[in-house]
Amino acid sequence: MLSDDKLWTVAVVIALSSLLILAYFVLSPIMGKEGTMEQTKTGLDKAINKIETLREESKSKSISTDHSLNP
């Protein structure tokens, strides 16, 4: 049977290995290329571009309707 020292060492090694594996899976998506901050920034950029496009389209439509109303 394992002595107390060896059993303690094995338990500590297993615990540290488990923590390293857990830390990898938790931090990997955050630190990766497609991390949370980049996804948020990309989403905001897309939303801003869409709003600007809609604003430009509505301006061009209002200008064309103004000309059609005033001959």
Phi, psi and omega in degrees: 000154180289144176284167182299321180295315180293321179296318178297317180297316179297318180296318180293317180297317179296318180296315180294321177297318178297319178295320178296318179295317178298316180297322179298312183289334177280317185275338183301311179294328182289319184272350183288175180300319182263049180290172184299317182296318181292322178296319179296315180297317179297317179297318178294319179298318179296318180295317179296317179297320179295318178297317179296321178296315179296321179296316179295320179295319181291325177294316181293325178290320180292326177293318181292324178288327177296318180292324181288332179281330181250094182287000000 
